[in-house]
């Protein structure tokens, strides 16, 4: 079995593992700890260079209050929800249907269409930046929540189709044949037979897509210019220009912006793990 369980390895390797693990964890947490420490201190500590020491004044509540009362942070967060939720629903719904069609039906060009979905995931974002920007501008969707959500739905559907097609293909095909013998329509098979069986995969996909879209920064700055439609990731950048030295407020806003994906993950953790390990125990 690979990898070998750590308790079955040589004692020297076990010792190295016990030393390396907390060191790696500490290195990984250093940026996050820096943001948290900055978010709870006052501006006097920032200007005096006290970035890692004990805060001279604890202003976590005051900083969070200032973020929501003196900045458009609430609007940025609402914009992120307006972009992320339709994208999750749209991309997952479309990918369930395309994944069902590609996994169940045998037709000419099936593999070619599937490869097109897969190939689309490997195109670098930077190559698409100018044509996508021009397209949204020409059809009147530039600098709008709708335009950014529609683009995310289109782009995420490729990855989601790859994900769902493989899950549906792993289901016993005899279930589909039995439903057809019983007289079920193709839509009935999709809705009543296949969808209930892939609920763990749908839950896992929703968590993944929600995290991808919520944390998107590249397309948020390419397709959005005004604060009226700006999601929270791009909105934090605009606050940096407004408060060039108020890092404690920007850090407090960053923590608030990071909370929704974390909450979603912990709420859906059980389904997320079940979806990722679906079929792992098969023969």
N, C-alpha and C positions, 0 to 999 in steps of 0.2 A: 504494500500500500504506500502511495506517495501523496503527500509528504509523510514521513515517519512521525508518529506522535512523540512529542518532546520527552514524555516520561520513559520512552523506550530507547532513547539515544544515550550516548556516552555521558558519564557524569560531568566531564569537562564542557560538553556542549550544553548540558542543562544549566551549568553555572553561567556560561556566557549568555545564554538566553535570559536568565534572570537579571543579569546586569544590563543587557542591551535593551530589554523591553521598556523599563522605566525611563531610560535615557531617551529612547526614540519617542516615547509618549510625551516627555517634557519638551523636546525639541518641537514636536508637532503642536503642542499647546502654547508655546511662547507667543506667537502672534495674537492668539485669542486672549491670552492673559493680559497682553499689552493693551488691547482694546478695552477690556473690562476695567483694568486699572485706570485707564485714561477717562473712562466714562463716569467713574465715581469720584473723581477729584475736581477741584475748582480751577478756574483760569489762572489763579496766582501760581499754582504748582507748575502749570504748563510754561508760563513765562519765565519762571525761575529755573527751569530745567529739571525739576523733580518729576521725572517720568516713571521711574521704577521704585522709588522709595515709598514710605508710608505717607498717604495723603495728609496734608496739613489740615484740610477740611473735607468732610465727606458730603458730597453734594449730588448723590445719585438721583434722589427724588427731584431735586431742583433742576438738574440737567434734563431729565426726562420730561418734566413739566415745560421747560423752556422749548424743548424740541417740538412739542405738540401745540404750544400756544404762540410761538414766535416764528414758526416756519410752516411751509405747506406740507409737512411730513404726513399728516393724516390723508391729504389728497393724494400724495404719492402712493401710500399704501393701498388706498381704495382703487387707484388706477391699476396697481399690480394685480389686485383681485379681479378687476374687470377684464384684464388681459389673460390672466392665468386660468381662471375657472372655465371660460368658454373654450380656451385652447385644450384643456384637459378633456372636456366633454366631446368636443369636435374630433380631436385626433384619436381618442380611444374608440369612439363610435365608428368612425370611418375605418379604422384599422381592424376592428372586430369583423366588419363586413368584408373587407378586402382579404383579411386573413382567412376567413371562412371560405371565400371563393377560391383562393389559391390552394388551400389545404384539402378541400373536399372534391372539387371538380377537376376532372382530367380533360383538358382541352389544349388545342394547339396554341403554342405561345405562352403556356403557363409559366414555364421556367424563365422565359425571356422577360415577362412582366415582373416576376419575382426578383430577377437580377437587377432590373431597372430600379425597383424600390431599394434594393440593397446598395447599388452603386451610388444612388443619390445621397446616402449617408456619408460618403467619403469625399464629397466635393468640399473643398475648404470654404469657409464662410467669406473670407476676404475676396475670393474670386467673384462671388455673387453680389457683393456689396453695391457696386455701381448699377448693374442692370436691375436689381430688385428696387433700389431707390428710385431709379427713373420710372420703372413700371408703376410703383405706388403713386408717384407724382402725377403720371399721365392719367390714371384712373381716379384721381381725386381722393386717394386714401392715405396720402402722405401726412405725417404729423397727426394721426388719429389713432385712438385706441382700437377701432375696428380694423384698420389696416394692419397694425402690428399683430393683433390676434389672428387675423386671417392668414398672415404670412407664417406665423408659428404653427397654425393648424396644418398648413400645406407641408411645411418642412418636417414637422414631427411625425406626420402620418407615415413617412417612409420607414423610420426606425420602429414605430409602433407596429406596422404591418409585418416587418421581419419578426418581431417579438411574438405577435399573436398567431401568425401563420405556423410557426414552429410549435406553439402550444397546442393549437387545434389539430395539427397533423399527428401529434402524439396520442390523441384520443383514439379509442378503439373504433375503427371504421364500421364494425358490425352494428354499432348503435344507430348510425345513420341509415344503414341498409334496413334494419329492423323497423325504424320509423317510416321509411318509404313503403315497406310492405304493409304497414298498418294504415297507409293512406295519408300520412301527414304531408303537407305541402313543404316546399323548400324553406319558406319563411318560418313555418311552424317548427321545422327541424332546427333552424338557426336559433329561434327565440326560446323554444321549450326544451331542446335537447342539449345544444352546444353551449349556449350562454351560461346556464347554471353550472356546467362543469368547469368553465374557465374563469369563474369568479375570483379565485386567488390570483390568477394572472392579470385580470383586469385591475384588481386592487394594487398589485405591485406596479403595474404600468402607470396607474394614476399617481402614485407617490413619486415615481421617477420623473414623469413629465411635469408634475407640479414643481418639483425641485429645479428641473432644467429651466423652465420658463420663468419662475420667480427670480432665479439668480441670473437671468440673462442680462448682460450689460452691453454686449456688442451691438445687437440689433436695436436695443432700446435707444442707443445714441445715434445710430445710423438713420432710423426711420422716425424718430421723435425729436423735435426741437423745442417745443413749447412745454411749459410746466403743466398746462391743462391736461395733457395726455401722458405725461412722463411717469414711468414706473419708479419704484422706490430706489432701484439700483442706480439709475441715471439721476434721480432726484438728489441723492446724496452727493453726487459730483457737483451739482449746481450749488448745494449748500457750501461746498468747499470754497467756491468763488465768493459767496456772500460773507462767510466768516472765515477768512483766510487763517486766523490764528485760534479759532474756537474749536480745537480738536476734541475737547471734552464733550461738546455738544454733538459733533459729528460721530464720535464713538458711541454715544448714547443712542443716536439714531440708527447706527449700524446694527447695534444689538437688537433693537426693536424690529428692524427689517429682517433679521435672521431668524426671528422667533417662529413665524408661520410655518416654514418648511420643517423646522424641528418638531413643532407640535403635531403637524400632519404625520410625520414619520412615526412618532411614538404612539399616536392614536391608531395608525394602520400597521404597526410593527408586526403584529401576529399574521395579518394577511400578506404583508410584504414578504416576510420570510417564507410563508407557505407558497407564495407565487414563484419565488426564485428557486425553491427546491422542488417544485412540482415535477414529478416524474423521475426524480433523482434516484429513487430506490428501485426503479424498474430493472428487471433482469440484466 
